[in-house]
Amino acid sequence: MLAFCGIDCANCPAYIATYENNDRLRTETAAKWSEMFHSSIKKEDINCLGCHSGGPLFSYCKECGIRKCALEQKIKETCAECADYSCQLLTEFHKMLQEEKKILDRLHSEIEMRS
């Protein structure tokens, strides 16, 4: 269950907290992410069923430029499918998330080999 950007939603604390309806995990995640991203995130913000879902999204994910672009481009699964892979938006995002970049790079290579 990968997000367009390569984040594994099934392992994301916001997804897990939502799926399990776990307020303790919401509180812990809000505190950790507030510190990590130098912002004020409330436990109520920690509700997400993944960027492919029609359900709730974490507040950042609602505004995510990568998600918006992927939806506009009618990307089905991940940005690895995009003809403009890896765009500047994705490159900047992956500076913070190297493992997610590796996942999408591998997927993109597999797609290229099939073409």
N, C-alpha and C positions, 0 to 999 in steps of 0.2 A: 504494500500500500504506500507507494511513493507519491509525494507531492510533485508538482511540476518542476520544482527546483532541486529535487533529489532527497529532500528530508524524508526519512522513514516515519510516516505518521503513526504507524502502529507502535513505535517506540518513543513517541513524543509525549512528555508528561501532560501536556494539555489534552491530547487525545485520550490518554489513559484515564486521566481524572474525569473527563466527560463520560467516557464509556462506562467507567465503574461508579460514577457519581460520587467521587471521593473528595470530600471537602478538605481533608488533611493534605492531600497531594496538591490541591488547588492552592492552598495557603503557602505551602513550601515552594511551589513553583513560582508563584507570584513574587515571593520574597527573593528567590534566587535570580529570576529574570529582571526584577527591578534593579538589583545590584549590578548584574551583568550588563544590562543595556542602559544604565544610568537614567532610569525613568520610573514613574510611579505606576506599577501594575497592581491591580486589585485582584483578590481571589475570584471575584465575579467575572473578571476578564478571561479567566482560564476555563474556557469552554470551546471545544473545537472537535469536529468530526472529520477533519481533513479537507484540503482545498478542492477536492473533486466532489465532495458531498454537497447536498442541498441543505445540510443542517447547519448548526452554529459554527462560526469560525472565530478563532482567536482574533482579537482586535487588530493586530498587525496584519494578519492574513486577509482580512476584509479589504485592506488598502494596498496589499502587496502588488507592486508593479509587475513582478514576474508572473504572478497568477493572472492579473488583468491581461497581460500580453498573450499568455498561453491560451486564455479563453477567446481572445480576439482572433488569434491565429488558428483556432479550432484544433489545438493540440489535444490528442486523446489521452496520453499518459504522462509523459515527461518532456521537458525541454530538449532532451536528447534527440527527439524526432524533428525538431525545428530546422528548417533550411538555413537559418541564421545562427545556428549553434556554434560557438558560445558567444552570445552577444555581450555588449559592455555591461548591461544590467546584471546578467547572470555572473559574469566574471567578477564584478565588484562584490556581489553577494557571496560568492564562493571564497573570497579572501578570508572570510570568517569561518567557513565551513568546508574544510579541505576534504573530509571523508565523503561528503555529499557530491563534491566535484568529481572525485574518483569514480563514484557510482555512475554519474551521468556520462563521464568520459568513456567508461567501459560500455555502457548502453549505446552511446553514439557510435563507437567503433563497431559494435555488432550490427547496428543498422546500416552503416556504411558498407560493411562486408557483404551484406545481403543485397545491396543495391547494384 
